[in-house]
């Protein structure tokens, strides 16, 4: 009995090794994502949580929440995916499969859904700057709500997941971590997969709608800026004043609290349509210095937009694969090529969990400087040891 069991195990392991070899591309992809994601998100956490790079405001609070969630994806979800790819036929722990799959779905949903309140916050600040804005406490509440919604949608994953038995040659049985065989022949797994897909598609559509509105508002303000300059460009001194006012109207500030004040000042100037042309040069220099110290910037909105845009791009292949699988259902033909490509396409959404540090590096010079400083400190500490 013992000898026969050993032979069967070896044969099953051989088949599993062959299956793993077919998924080498997916394993390499997941390894690269994890290798970039862990240090990248750690840097974001160190910089944006640290005293030097910490920014106050609801936007940066969402950025920190995203960094923590993305790091957990790289530490929990991706290693599990790697283990699953190398144990396609030898995954024996039903409890482990159920728990980690539900945790992975929860982290993925949380990371995705956090973009909704973050983008909504940007939408309100750009389109309704004079109205009351989201406070820090309200921001924390929205994050808690997002975590709760993710829990609501992830628990069925744990309930439905388990070991799926696969009949193989030589009377062998493979053990795969997937939807449990207990639900084979039912519609539960199909319904749940459809619900998850709907959540992701709805999130993508919501982001597209919100940033379309933001984009239209920015274009309107740009036209107003141009007409404002043409209308009041009487002298160099007045042009300087109008430029300052129009810049305040069209862009966000680094300090989110000053956005409403800048907007209000510009609107007041437009209503009065009177420009004081008797300012002397000293007054101009002092005013422009004050403006430059809290220079208006589209950086916050631009960062939020690029993060959301990358989210949509990273999830498009995943959505396409899921829709394709639901359409053709059992008629899908497995080939070595599809086994190499489809596992990657079904996991391109994980790029969403590693791309944010790159975005901050390009769009936030302060973040890049703090990263360099942090890396130098780490190197110095290691050299001293």
C-alpha positions as CSV (number, residue, x, y, z in Angstrom):
1,X,0.0,0.0,0.0
2,X,2.7,2.5,1.0
3,X,4.8,1.7,-2.1
4,X,1.9,2.2,-4.5
5,X,1.0,5.5,-2.8
6,X,4.6,6.7,-3.3
7,X,4.5,5.8,-6.9
8,X,1.2,7.6,-7.4
9,X,2.5,10.7,-5.7
10,X,5.6,10.8,-7.8
11,X,3.6,10.4,-11.0
12,X,1.2,13.2,-9.9
13,X,4.2,15.3,-9.0
14,X,5.6,14.7,-12.5
15,X,2.4,15.8,-14.1
16,X,2.3,18.9,-11.8
17,X,5.9,19.8,-12.9
18,X,4.8,19.6,-16.5
19,X,1.8,21.9,-15.7
20,X,4.1,24.3,-13.9
21,X,6.5,24.4,-16.9
22,X,3.6,25.5,-19.1
23,X,3.0,28.4,-16.7
24,X,6.6,29.6,-16.6
25,X,5.6,32.9,-18.2
26,X,3.0,33.6,-15.5
27,X,5.4,32.7,-12.8
28,X,8.0,35.1,-14.1
29,X,5.4,37.8,-14.5
30,X,4.2,37.4,-10.9
31,X,7.8,37.3,-9.6
32,X,8.7,40.5,-11.4
33,X,5.5,42.2,-10.1
34,X,6.3,41.2,-6.5
35,X,9.9,42.2,-6.8
36,X,9.0,45.7,-7.9
37,X,5.8,46.1,-5.8
38,X,7.2,45.3,-2.3
39,X,10.1,47.9,-2.3
40,X,8.1,50.4,-4.3
41,X,5.1,50.5,-1.9
42,X,7.4,50.3,1.1
43,X,9.1,53.5,-0.1
44,X,5.7,55.2,-0.5
45,X,4.7,54.2,3.0
46,X,8.0,55.4,4.4
47,X,7.9,58.7,2.6
48,X,4.2,59.6,2.9
49,X,3.9,58.4,6.5
50,X,7.3,59.9,7.5
51,X,7.7,63.3,9.1
52,X,9.6,64.7,6.1
53,X,7.3,63.6,3.2
54,X,4.0,63.5,5.1
55,X,1.3,65.5,3.5
56,X,-1.9,66.6,5.2
57,X,-5.2,66.4,3.4
58,X,-7.8,63.9,2.3
59,X,-6.0,63.1,-1.0
60,X,-2.8,62.1,0.7
61,X,-4.8,60.1,3.2
62,X,-6.2,58.0,0.3
63,X,-2.7,57.7,-1.1
64,X,-1.4,56.2,2.1
65,X,-4.4,53.8,2.3
66,X,-3.7,52.7,-1.3
67,X,0.0,52.2,-0.5
68,X,-0.8,49.9,2.5
69,X,-3.3,47.9,0.5
70,X,-1.0,47.5,-2.5
71,X,1.8,46.4,-0.2
72,X,-0.4,43.7,1.3
73,X,-1.3,42.5,-2.1
74,X,2.4,42.1,-2.9
75,X,3.0,40.3,0.4
76,X,-0.1,38.1,0.5
77,X,-1.9,37.8,-2.7
78,X,1.0,37.5,-5.2
79,X,3.0,34.9,-3.2
80,X,-0.2,32.9,-3.0
81,X,-0.7,33.2,-6.7
82,X,2.9,32.0,-7.2
83,X,2.3,29.0,-4.9
84,X,-0.9,28.2,-6.8
85,X,0.8,28.4,-10.2
86,X,3.4,25.8,-9.0
87,X,0.8,23.5,-7.4
88,X,-1.9,23.3,-10.0
89,X,-2.4,19.6,-9.3
90,X,-1.1,19.2,-5.8
91,X,-2.9,21.8,-3.7
92,X,-4.3,19.8,-0.8
93,X,-5.4,22.4,1.8
94,X,-9.0,23.3,1.3
95,X,-9.0,25.7,4.3
96,X,-5.8,27.4,3.1
97,X,-7.3,27.8,-0.4
98,X,-10.6,29.3,0.9
99,X,-8.9,31.7,3.3
100,X,-6.2,33.1,1.1
101,X,-8.5,33.4,-2.0
102,X,-11.0,35.5,0.0
103,X,-8.2,37.6,1.5
104,X,-6.8,38.2,-2.0
105,X,-10.2,39.3,-3.4
106,X,-10.7,41.6,-0.4
107,X,-7.4,43.3,-0.9
108,X,-7.9,43.6,-4.7
109,X,-11.4,45.1,-4.1
110,X,-10.2,47.5,-1.5
111,X,-7.4,48.8,-3.7
112,X,-9.9,49.3,-6.5
113,X,-12.8,50.8,-4.6
114,X,-10.5,53.3,-2.8
115,X,-10.2,55.1,-6.1
116,X,-13.9,56.0,-6.1
117,X,-13.9,58.3,-3.0
118,X,-10.5,59.6,-3.9
119,X,-11.8,60.6,-7.4
120,X,-15.1,61.9,-5.9
121,X,-13.1,64.1,-3.6
122,X,-11.2,65.5,-6.6
123,X,-14.4,66.0,-8.5
124,X,-16.0,68.1,-5.7
125,X,-12.8,70.2,-5.2
126,X,-12.6,71.0,-8.9
127,X,-16.3,71.5,-9.7
128,X,-17.6,72.8,-6.4
129,X,-14.6,74.4,-4.7
130,X,-16.7,76.9,-2.6
131,X,-18.8,74.3,-1.0
132,X,-17.8,72.3,2.1
133,X,-15.2,69.7,1.4
134,X,-14.4,66.2,2.8
135,X,-12.8,66.4,6.2
136,X,-10.1,64.0,7.4
137,X,-12.6,62.3,9.7
138,X,-15.0,61.9,6.9
139,X,-12.2,60.5,4.8
140,X,-11.4,57.9,7.4
141,X,-15.1,56.9,7.4
142,X,-15.1,56.5,3.6
143,X,-12.1,54.2,3.9
144,X,-13.8,52.2,6.5
145,X,-16.9,51.9,4.3
146,X,-14.7,50.8,1.4
147,X,-13.2,48.1,3.6
148,X,-16.7,47.0,4.7
149,X,-18.0,46.8,1.1
150,X,-14.9,44.7,0.1
151,X,-15.7,42.4,3.0
152,X,-19.3,42.1,1.8
153,X,-18.2,41.0,-1.7
154,X,-15.2,38.8,-0.7
155,X,-16.8,36.4,1.9
156,X,-18.6,34.4,-0.9
157,X,-15.2,33.7,-2.3
158,X,-14.2,32.0,0.9
159,X,-17.5,30.1,1.0
160,X,-17.3,28.9,-2.6
161,X,-13.6,28.2,-2.8
162,X,-12.0,24.8,-2.0
163,X,-10.4,21.9,-3.8
164,X,-11.5,21.0,-7.3
165,X,-10.6,17.4,-8.3
166,X,-9.3,16.8,-11.8
167,X,-9.3,13.4,-13.4
168,X,-5.9,12.7,-15.0
169,X,-4.2,9.9,-16.9
170,X,-3.2,6.6,-15.2
171,X,-6.1,6.9,-12.8
172,X,-4.6,9.9,-11.1
173,X,-6.5,12.7,-9.5
174,X,-5.3,16.3,-9.4
175,X,-6.1,18.7,-6.6
176,X,-6.6,22.3,-7.7
177,X,-7.4,25.4,-5.6
178,X,-10.5,26.8,-7.3
179,X,-14.2,26.8,-6.7
180,X,-15.1,23.7,-4.7
181,X,-16.6,20.6,-6.3
182,X,-19.4,20.9,-3.8
183,X,-20.9,23.7,-6.0
184,X,-20.3,21.9,-9.3
185,X,-23.5,22.0,-11.3
186,X,-24.9,25.0,-9.5
187,X,-25.1,28.6,-10.6
188,X,-23.5,30.0,-7.4
189,X,-20.0,30.4,-8.9
190,X,-21.3,31.9,-12.1
191,X,-23.5,34.4,-10.3
192,X,-20.6,35.4,-7.9
193,X,-18.1,35.8,-10.8
194,X,-20.7,37.9,-12.6
195,X,-21.2,40.1,-9.5
196,X,-17.5,40.6,-9.1
197,X,-17.0,41.5,-12.7
198,X,-19.9,43.9,-12.5
199,X,-18.3,45.7,-9.5
200,X,-15.0,46.2,-11.4
201,X,-16.7,47.4,-14.6
202,X,-18.9,49.7,-12.6
203,X,-15.9,51.1,-10.9
204,X,-14.2,51.7,-14.2
205,X,-17.3,53.5,-15.6
206,X,-17.6,55.6,-12.5
207,X,-14.0,56.8,-12.9
208,X,-14.5,57.5,-16.6
209,X,-17.6,59.6,-15.8
210,X,-16.0,61.5,-12.9
211,X,-12.9,62.5,-14.8
212,X,-14.9,63.4,-17.9
213,X,-16.7,65.9,-15.8
214,X,-13.4,67.1,-14.3
215,X,-11.9,67.4,-17.7
216,X,-14.8,69.5,-19.0
217,X,-14.6,71.8,-16.0
218,X,-10.8,72.3,-16.6
219,X,-11.5,73.1,-20.2
220,X,-14.1,75.7,-19.2
221,X,-11.7,77.3,-16.8
222,X,-9.0,77.3,-19.4
223,X,-11.3,79.2,-21.8
224,X,-12.1,81.6,-19.0
225,X,-8.4,82.1,-18.2
226,X,-7.7,83.0,-21.8
227,X,-10.7,85.4,-22.1
228,X,-9.7,86.9,-18.7
229,X,-6.2,87.7,-19.9
230,X,-7.4,89.1,-23.2
231,X,-10.0,91.3,-21.4
232,X,-7.6,92.8,-18.9
233,X,-4.2,92.7,-20.6
234,X,-3.8,96.5,-20.4
235,X,-0.3,96.9,-18.9
236,X,2.4,94.6,-17.7
237,X,1.5,95.3,-14.1
238,X,-2.2,94.5,-14.6
239,X,-1.2,91.4,-16.6
240,X,0.7,90.1,-13.7
241,X,-2.3,90.6,-11.5
242,X,-4.7,88.9,-13.9
243,X,-2.3,86.0,-14.4
244,X,-2.2,85.5,-10.7
245,X,-5.9,85.6,-10.4
246,X,-6.6,83.3,-13.4
247,X,-4.1,80.8,-12.2
248,X,-5.8,80.7,-8.8
249,X,-9.1,80.0,-10.6
250,X,-7.9,77.2,-12.9
251,X,-5.7,75.1,-10.7
252,X,-5.6,73.3,-7.3
253,X,-3.1,74.1,-4.6
254,X,-0.7,71.9,-2.8
255,X,-2.4,72.8,0.3
256,X,-6.0,71.7,-0.3
257,X,-7.4,74.2,2.2
258,X,-6.4,77.1,-0.1
259,X,-8.2,75.8,-3.1
260,X,-11.5,77.4,-2.1
261,X,-9.8,80.7,-1.2
262,X,-8.1,80.9,-4.6
263,X,-11.3,80.2,-6.4
264,X,-13.2,82.8,-4.4
265,X,-10.6,85.5,-5.1
266,X,-10.7,84.9,-8.8
267,X,-14.5,85.0,-8.9
268,X,-14.6,88.2,-6.9
269,X,-12.1,89.8,-9.3
270,X,-14.2,88.7,-12.3
271,X,-17.4,90.1,-10.8
272,X,-15.9,93.4,-10.0
273,X,-14.1,93.4,-13.3
274,X,-12.0,96.2,-11.9
275,X,-8.2,95.9,-11.8
276,X,-6.2,98.2,-9.7
277,X,-3.6,99.5,-12.0
278,X,-1.8,101.6,-9.4
279,X,0.1,98.9,-7.7
280,X,3.8,99.7,-7.5
281,X,6.5,97.2,-8.3
282,X,7.2,96.3,-4.6
283,X,3.6,95.4,-4.1
284,X,3.6,93.2,-7.2
285,X,6.8,91.4,-6.1
286,X,5.4,90.8,-2.6
287,X,2.2,89.4,-3.9
288,X,3.8,87.2,-6.5
289,X,6.2,85.9,-3.9
290,X,3.2,85.0,-1.7
291,X,1.5,83.2,-4.6
292,X,4.7,81.4,-5.5
293,X,5.1,80.1,-1.9
294,X,1.7,78.4,-2.3
295,X,1.8,78.1,-6.1
296,X,-1.4,76.7,-7.5
297,X,-0.9,73.3,-9.1
298,X,-2.8,70.7,-10.9
299,X,-0.6,68.1,-9.5
300,X,-3.0,66.5,-7.0
301,X,-5.8,66.2,-9.6
302,X,-3.2,65.0,-12.2
303,X,-1.9,62.3,-9.8
304,X,-5.5,61.1,-9.0
305,X,-6.3,61.0,-12.7
306,X,-3.2,59.0,-13.7
307,X,-3.7,56.5,-10.9
308,X,-7.3,55.9,-12.1
309,X,-6.3,55.7,-15.7
310,X,-3.7,53.0,-14.9
311,X,-6.3,51.2,-12.9
312,X,-8.6,51.0,-15.9
313,X,-5.8,49.9,-18.3
314,X,-4.6,47.2,-15.9
315,X,-8.1,45.8,-15.5
316,X,-9.2,45.8,-19.1
317,X,-7.4,42.5,-20.0
318,X,-8.8,40.9,-16.9
319,X,-12.3,42.0,-17.8
320,X,-11.8,40.8,-21.4
321,X,-10.6,37.3,-20.3
322,X,-13.6,36.9,-17.8
323,X,-16.1,38.1,-20.4
324,X,-14.6,35.8,-23.0
325,X,-14.7,32.8,-20.6
326,X,-18.3,33.5,-19.7
327,X,-19.3,33.7,-23.4
328,X,-17.6,30.5,-24.7
329,X,-17.9,28.6,-21.3
330,X,-17.1,24.9,-21.8
331,X,-16.0,25.4,-25.5
332,X,-12.7,26.9,-24.5
333,X,-9.8,24.8,-25.9
334,X,-6.7,24.6,-23.7
335,X,-3.4,24.8,-25.6
336,X,0.2,25.4,-24.5
337,X,-0.1,29.0,-25.8
338,X,-3.3,29.7,-23.9
339,X,-1.9,28.2,-20.7
340,X,1.1,30.5,-21.1
341,X,-0.8,33.7,-22.0
342,X,-4.2,33.6,-20.2
343,X,-2.8,33.3,-16.6
344,X,-1.0,36.6,-17.3
345,X,-4.0,38.3,-18.9
346,X,-6.2,37.2,-16.0
347,X,-3.7,38.9,-13.6
348,X,-2.7,42.1,-15.4
349,X,-4.8,43.9,-12.7
350,X,-1.9,43.4,-10.3
351,X,0.0,46.0,-12.2
352,X,-2.4,48.4,-10.6
353,X,-0.7,47.5,-7.2
354,X,2.8,48.3,-8.3
355,X,2.5,51.3,-10.7
356,X,1.6,54.0,-8.1
357,X,5.1,54.5,-6.8
358,X,6.2,55.1,-10.5
359,X,3.4,57.7,-10.9
360,X,4.5,59.6,-7.8
361,X,8.1,59.5,-8.9
362,X,7.1,61.2,-12.2
363,X,4.5,63.6,-10.9
364,X,5.6,64.5,-7.4
365,X,9.2,65.8,-7.3
366,X,9.1,66.0,-3.5
367,X,8.4,62.3,-3.3
368,X,11.3,61.5,-5.6
369,X,13.6,63.7,-3.5
370,X,12.5,62.0,-0.3
371,X,12.9,58.6,-1.9
372,X,16.5,59.4,-2.8
373,X,17.1,60.7,0.8
374,X,15.6,57.5,2.3
375,X,17.6,55.2,0.1
376,X,20.8,57.1,1.0
377,X,20.0,56.8,4.7
378,X,19.4,53.0,4.3
379,X,22.7,52.6,2.4
380,X,24.6,54.6,5.0
381,X,23.0,52.5,7.9
382,X,24.1,49.3,6.1
383,X,27.6,50.6,5.5
384,X,28.0,51.6,9.1
385,X,26.9,48.1,10.3
